Amino acid sequence: MILDKIDKQILNTLQENGKTTNSKLSKIVGISAPATLERVKRLELAGVISHFTAVIDPEKIGFSIMAVVNIGLSLSSLSSVAAIKEKFIELDEVIQCYQIAGANDFVLKVVAKDIKAYGRFMNMKLTQIAGIQVIKSSFIIDNVKDKKIFFLDLDEEYGV
């Protein structure tokens, strides 16, 4: 699937505001509302748009601690990576999880209500996962940039 200029305008607009109505979106991109809706559905079916969601400020709902946690696995546990991934998925405190190449094996973004809650998470959940050898936590002091938008150049060709 090649994204044309209209597809890219739709994606740029919806990334800025996922609540944009189909009527307004059709005016922005210059095609009829039914044609716009069909394009959005096609982008969803192709997996280009994975989902729509509300972005919540964690501090406003009581999560004052945010940490980046680097995880190193023991060499003997490399065969059980799938099971370890499943454990990370099950942990409510883990809001992002990336398997990486380099000095560590995983990077987690973790939220907690306070430092004591983070301690309980570390001691009662994370350290209980078999195969984890190294845990290094870094606490986020300030969110300088948290980009969730991928600007699509209307003149550049993208294939998906």
ZATI-284384 format. One line per 8 residues: for each residue x, y, z of N, C-alpha, C. Coordinates in pm, 1 decimal. Layout:
N
X:Y:Z:X:Y:Z:X:Y:Z | ...
// end
This chain:
160
85.4:-118.1:0.0:0.0:0.0:0.0:89.4:123.7:0.0 | 69.0:206.7:-96.0:140.3:334.1:-105.0:48.4:443.0:-49.2 | 103.4:525.0:39.1:26.3:635.4:95.6:33.7:754.8:1.6 | -82.3:803.6:-40.6:-82.8:922.7:-124.7:-94.5:1047.5:-36.8 | -98.6:1161.9:-101.9:-100.3:1289.9:-30.5:-219.8:1300.6:64.8 | -335.0:1253.2:21.3:-455.6:1261.1:105.0:-441.8:1170.7:226.7 | -390.7:1048.7:206.4:-367.9:958.0:319.6:-277.1:1024.4:422.8 | -170.7:1087.1:374.8:-74.9:1150.8:465.6:-137.6:1269.8:538.2
-223.9:1345.5:469.0:-294.3:1455.9:534.5:-387.5:1401.6:643.3 | -456.3:1292.5:613.4:-544.6:1229.3:712.2:-463.8:1186.7:834.1 | -351.8:1119.3:810.6:-268.8:1070.9:921.4:-211.6:1185.4:1004.3 | -161.8:1288.9:938.3:-108.1:1404.7:1011.4:-216.9:1469.6:1096.9 | -336.2:1485.4:1040.8:-446.5:1549.5:1112.8:-491.5:1464.9:1231.8 | -509.1:1335.3:1211.5:-555.6:1248.6:1319.8:-451.6:1233.5:1430.2 | -323.7:1243.1:1395.9:-221.0:1238.1:1499.7:-226.0:1362.2:1587.6 | -255.4:1475.4:1527.8:-266.9:1599.5:1603.8:-390.3:1597.1:1692.9
-501.3:1542.4:1640.0:-626.1:1537.4:1716.0:-709.2:1419.1:1667.0 | -702.4:1309.4:1741.2:-775.9:1188.6:1705.4:-926.4:1204.4:1716.4 | -972.3:1314.3:1779.1:-1115.4:1339.2:1791.7:-1171.1:1423.2:1676.1 | -1087.2:1453.4:1578.0:-1134.7:1529.9:1462.9:-1250.6:1454.3:1398.3 | -1360.6:1523.8:1376.3:-1476.1:1457.0:1315.4:-1447.4:1424.9:1169.5 | -1517.4:1326.1:1118.2:-1501.5:1288.9:978.7:-1538.2:1405.2:887.1 | -1639.8:1480.6:925.4:-1682.5:1596.1:846.0:-1570.6:1700.4:836.3 | -1509.8:1732.3:950.4:-1400.6:1829.8:951.7:-1279.8:1774.7:875.9
-1250.9:1646.8:896.4:-1138.4:1583.5:828.7:-1155.9:1588.6:677.1 | -1277.1:1563.5:631.2:-1302.0:1565.9:486.2:-1279.5:1705.6:428.7 | -1313.2:1810.0:505.8:-1288.8:1947.6:460.1:-1139.7:1977.4:455.0 | -1065.4:1926.8:551.8:-920.7:1949.6:556.1:-852.1:1886.3:435.7 | -891.4:1762.8:403.4:-823.1:1690.1:295.4:-886.1:1713.8:158.1 | -1004.9:1774.5:155.6:-1065.4:1814.3:29.2:-1136.3:1704.0:-47.4 | -1188.7:1603.6:22.7:-1269.5:1500.9:-43.0:-1398.4:1482.4:37.0 | -1494.3:1407.9:-16.3:-1623.0:1390.2:49.6:-1608.2:1314.5:181.4
-1705.4:1332.8:268.5:-1703.9:1264.1:398.7:-1704.6:1111.4:382.4 | -1788.7:1053.6:294.2:-1784.7:908.0:277.9:-1648.3:858.1:226.4 | -1587.4:932.6:135.2:-1456.2:893.2:82.4:-1349.8:902.7:192.2 | -1361.1:1004.3:277.5:-1266.7:1019.9:388.4:-1281.1:904.1:486.1 | -1404.2:871.5:521.5:-1429.2:760.9:613.5:-1374.6:629.5:557.1 | -1392.8:608.1:428.8:-1341.7:487.0:363.6:-1189.4:481.6:371.2 | -1124.1:594.7:352.3:-977.7:598.5:361.8:-930.0:569.4:504.2 | -997.0:626.5:603.2:-959.1:601.2:742.2:-974.6:452.2:773.7
-1085.3:393.7:729.6:-1106.8:250.0:751.9:-998.9:167.1:682.9 | -961.3:206.8:561.5:-856.6:135.4:486.9:-722.4:145.3:559.2 | -692.5:262.3:613.9:-568.1:280.2:690.1:-568.6:197.1:818.1 | -685.8:183.3:880.0:-697.1:98.2:999.1:-678.9:-49.0:961.7 | -747.0:-92.8:856.7:-736.6:-233.2:813.9:-594.3:-270.4:774.3 | -521.1:-176.5:717.0:-382.5:-201.2:676.1:-286.7:-196.3:795.2 | -337.1:-154.6:911.7:-252.5:-147.3:1030.1:-171.2:-19.9:1040.5 | -190.9:73.5:947.0:-119.7:201.9:953.7:-168.7:278.6:1076.9
-299.8:281.1:1097.5:-358.2:333.6:1220.7:-383.7:212.2:1308.2 | -310.0:202.7:1419.5:-325.3:84.0:1503.9:-442.8:97.2:1601.3 | -466.4:217.8:1651.2:-577.6:240.1:1742.6:-589.6:388.8:1774.2 | -702.3:423.6:1832.1:-724.3:559.0:1881.6:-728.5:551.0:2033.2 | -670.6:650.5:2100.3:-665.0:646.0:2246.3:-657.5:787.2:2303.3 | -689.4:798.5:2431.0:-670.8:924.5:2503.0:-535.7:919.0:2572.7 | -460.1:1026.2:2567.8:-330.7:1033.7:2635.1:-353.2:1104.0:2768.8 | -319.7:1034.3:2876.0:-345.8:1084.1:3011.2:-214.5:1124.9:3076.0
-216.5:1235.7:3148.1:-100.5:1280.6:3224.2:-92.9:1196.8:3350.9 | 12.2:1113.7:3366.4:19.5:1024.2:3482.3:15.4:1097.2:3617.1 | 77.8:1213.8:3625.7:79.4:1288.0:3752.2:-60.6:1332.6:3793.6 | -144.1:1365.3:3695.7:-279.7:1413.2:3725.7:-367.6:1303.0:3784.8 | -327.0:1176.5:3763.6:-405.2:1066.1:3819.9:-329.0:993.7:3931.4 | -226.6:1061.3:3984.8:-160.8:1012.2:4104.3:-35.4:928.8:4086.5 | 19.3:920.7:3966.2:143.5:846.8:3945.2:259.3:945.9:3939.8 | 323.0:968.8:4054.9:426.9:1071.3:4063.4:565.7:1017.7:4029.1
581.1:885.5:4021.1:710.7:825.8:3990.4:705.4:763.7:3851.2 | 802.4:801.0:3769.6:818.7:738.0:3638.9:965.9:701.7:3627.0 | 990.9:579.2:3584.8:1128.6:531.3:3577.5:1153.8:460.9:3444.8 | 1278.3:467.1:3402.0:1327.2:387.6:3290.7:1410.7:277.6:3354.4 | 1376.7:152.7:3324.0:1443.2:39.8:3387.5:1512.0:-43.4:3279.3 | 1644.4:-54.8:3292.2:1722.7:-138.5:3200.7:1735.0:-277.3:3261.7 | 1703.1:-377.6:3181.4:1702.4:-516.5:3227.1:1806.1:-595.6:3148.3 | 1889.5:-668.0:3220.8:1984.1:-761.1:3158.8:1947.8:-902.5:3199.4
1943.4:-991.7:3104.6:1909.8:-1131.0:3132.4:2036.6:-1212.8:3151.6 | 2023.9:-1321.8:3224.7:2136.3:-1414.4:3237.5:2144.9:-1494.7:3108.3 | 2263.7:-1537.2:3071.8:2282.5:-1613.1:2948.0:2197.8:-1739.1:2946.3 | 2176.6:-1800.7:3060.6:2098.9:-1924.3:3065.8:1950.5:-1900.2:3039.9 | 1904.2:-1774.6:3052.3:1762.2:-1746.4:3033.9:1727.3:-1699.6:2893.3 | 1825.2:-1689.2:2806.5:1797.1:-1640.2:2671.6:1696.4:-1727.4:2598.1 | 1690.4:-1856.1:2633.8:1593.7:-1945.5:2569.0:1451.3:-1918.4:2616.9 | 1436.0:-1848.3:2729.1:1302.1:-1822.0:2782.3:1260.3:-1675.7:2764.6
1312.4:-1610.7:2662.9:1280.0:-1469.6:2638.2:1130.3:-1450.6:2619.7 | 1063.9:-1539.5:2548.7:918.9:-1526.8:2525.6:842.8:-1526.0:2658.0 | 882.3:-1609.7:2751.7:815.6:-1614.5:2882.9:841.3:-1485.8:2960.8 | 962.7:-1433.6:2950.1:996.2:-1308.5:3019.6:916.0:-1192.5:2960.6 | 904.7:-1188.9:2828.7:822.4:-1085.1:2764.9:679.1:-1091.0:2816.5 | 626.1:-1209.9:2827.9:489.1:-1228.2:2876.0:474.5:-1175.0:3018.7 | 573.8:-1197.0:3101.1:571.0:-1145.2:3239.6:567.3:-993.1:3239.5 | 649.2:-929.9:3153.3:650.2:-783.3:3145.4:513.2:-731.2:3102.0
451.5:-799.6:3006.7:318.9:-759.0:2957.9:216.3:-762.0:3070.7 | 229.2:-858.2:3161.3:132.9:-875.5:3270.6:147.5:-771.2:3381.2 | 258.7:-701.3:3388.4:283.1:-604.7:3496.2:216.3:-471.3:3464.6 | 117.6:-433.5:3545.6:44.4:-308.4:3521.8:133.9:-185.8:3529.4 | 236.6:-191.0:3611.4:325.8:-76.8:3628.0:409.4:-49.6:3503.2 | 428.9:-149.8:3420.0:507.9:-135.6:3297.0:416.4:-80.1:3188.0 | 445.8:43.2:3145.2:360.8:105.6:3043.3:423.4:98.9:2904.6 | 553.2:75.2:2898.2:621.8:52.1:2771.0:730.9:-50.5:2794.9
751.9:-136.0:2695.7:855.0:-237.9:2706.8:917.0:-258.3:2569.6 | 1048.3:-250.4:2564.1:1120.9:-268.0:2439.1:1228.7:-373.2:2458.4 | 1233.9:-469.2:2367.9:1347.9:-560.2:2363.7:1451.8:-490.2:2277.2 | 1574.1:-482.6:2326.4:1676.6:-404.6:2258.1:1803.4:-486.9:2236.0 | 1887.5:-436.8:2149.4:2021.0:-492.9:2128.8:2120.2:-396.4:2190.9 | 2224.2:-448.7:2249.6:2324.0:-363.3:2312.7:2361.8:-416.0:2449.0 | 2393.5:-325.2:2538.6:2440.9:-364.1:2671.0:2332.4:-432.0:2754.1 | 2207.1:-399.8:2728.7:2095.4:-459.3:2802.2:2005.1:-534.8:2705.5
1908.8:-606.1:2761.7:1817.5:-685.2:2678.9:1679.3:-621.8:2665.6 | 1637.3:-547.7:2768.7:1506.5:-481.8:2766.7:1518.3:-344.0:2830.8 | 1431.3:-254.0:2787.1:1412.0:-125.3:2852.7:1263.3:-115.2:2882.7 | 1232.1:-85.1:3007.7:1093.5:-70.0:3050.8:1069.2:74.4:3093.1 | 950.5:123.9:3065.7:906.7:250.7:3124.1:801.4:212.2:3226.8 | 825.5:254.7:3351.0:744.8:209.8:3463.5:686.5:330.3:3536.3 | 560.9:319.4:3580.6:499.8:423.7:3662.3:461.8:365.7:3798.4 | 464.8:451.6:3899.1:424.0:412.6:4034.0:367.0:534.8:4105.5
282.5:509.1:4203.6:220.4:618.9:4279.4:324.0:698.4:4358.5 | 421.0:628.2:4415.7:524.7:693.8:4494.6:645.3:600.8:4501.8 | 749.9:642.6:4570.4:873.1:564.9:4575.0:853.4:432.1:4648.8 | 767.3:430.5:4749.4:739.7:305.4:4820.3:669.4:205.6:4728.5 | 576.2:253.0:4648.2:507.6:165.3:4552.7:606.4:112.3:4449.5 | 700.2:198.0:4408.4:803.0:152.4:4314.8:890.0:44.6:4380.3 | 923.3:64.1:4505.9:1000.7:-35.5:4579.5:928.5:-169.5:4586.1 | 797.9:-165.6:4613.2:718.8:-290.0:4616.3:719.0:-356.5:4479.2
704.5:-276.3:4373.6:708.8:-330.5:4237.6:841.7:-401.1:4213.1 | 951.0:-334.4:4248.7:1084.3:-393.5:4228.5:1100.9:-522.2:4308.6 | 1070.0:-514.2:4437.4:1097.9:-625.6:4527.6:1001.0:-742.6:4515.2 | 875.8:-712.8:4485.8:775.8:-819.1:4487.0:738.4:-869.5:4347.2 | 772.0:-792.2:4245.9:732.7:-834.3:4111.1:853.5:-853.3:4019.4 | 928.6:-746.5:3998.4:1035.2:-751.7:3897.8:1145.3:-849.8:3935.8 | 1189.2:-845.8:4058.8:1298.1:-935.6:4099.3:1253.9:-1081.6:4106.3 | 1124.0:-1105.4:4099.9:1072.8:-1242.6:4106.0:1069.2:-1310.5:3969.3
1099.6:-1237.6:3863.3:1097.7:-1295.6:3728.9:1228.2:-1370.2:3705.5 | 1216.2:-1500.5:3684.2:1333.5:-1584.7:3663.2:1406.6:-1542.5:3536.0 | 1538.4:-1535.3:3546.8:1619.9:-1503.2:3430.4:1673.2:-1361.4:3427.7 | 1616.6:-1274.2:3510.3:1667.1:-1136.9:3516.5:1793.0:-1135.5:3601.6 | 1899.3:-1084.8:3544.8:2027.2:-1078.6:3616.4:2058.8:-937.2:3662.9 | 2025.4:-836.6:3579.3:2060.3:-697.9:3609.6:1935.7:-611.0:3598.2 | 1915.0:-525.2:3698.3:1807.6:-426.8:3697.0:1869.8:-292.5:3730.9 | 1859.1:-197.0:3640.3:1911.5:-62.2:3664.6:1798.5:37.7:3642.5
1762.7:107.8:3748.1:1652.9:204.0:3741.3:1706.2:345.9:3732.9 | 1644.6:424.3:3646.1:1671.7:567.6:3637.1:1537.2:637.9:3647.9 | 1529.5:738.1:3734.1:1402.7:806.8:3756.7:1393.5:931.8:3670.2 | 1279.8:948.5:3609.2:1256.8:1062.0:3519.8:1226.0:1184.5:3604.0 | 1302.6:1289.3:3582.9:1285.1:1414.4:3656.7:1190.9:1508.3:3581.6 | 1208.1:1515.1:3448.4:1128.0:1606.8:3368.9:1105.9:1546.9:3230.7 | 986.8:1560.8:3180.7:953.2:1514.4:3046.5:979.8:1630.0:2949.1 | 1095.6:1630.7:2889.0:1136.3:1739.0:2800.2:1067.5:1725.4:2664.5
1058.3:1602.5:2614.7:992.3:1579.0:2487.1:937.6:1437.3:2486.9 | 810.9:1424.6:2453.5:745.3:1295.0:2448.5:665.0:1291.0:2319.2 | 735.0:1274.9:2210.5:673.8:1283.8:2078.8:591.5:1159.3:2048.5 | 469.2:1181.9:2010.6:381.7:1072.7:1971.4:333.5:1091.6:1828.1 | 384.9:1196.4:1764.0:340.1:1229.6:1629.1:454.8:1208.2:1531.2 | 424.8:1139.6:1422.1:521.1:1117.9:1315.0:474.7:1199.1:1195.7 | 538.2:1313.1:1173.9:498.8:1400.3:1063.1:529.6:1332.9:930.6 | 429.8:1322.6:846.2:446.3:1263.6:714.2:456.2:1375.4:611.1
567.8:1383.7:544.8:591.7:1483.0:440.3:498.4:1451.6:324.2 | 417.1:1547.3:285.5:317.8:1524.5:180.2:381.6:1497.3:44.9 | 507.2:1537.0:26.3:573.3:1518.5:-103.5:660.8:1392.6:-108.0 | 678.8:1326.3:5.7:763.5:1206.6:9.7:675.8:1082.2:-3.4 | 727.0:978.8:-70.7:649.4:856.6:-88.5:678.7:759.4:24.1 | 570.6:704.0:77.2:579.2:604.1:183.4:506.3:480.0:136.7 | 566.8:366.1:151.6:501.6:240.0:119.5:482.7:160.0:246.6 | 364.6:101.3:262.1:338.6:17.6:380.7:287.7:-117.8:339.3
// end
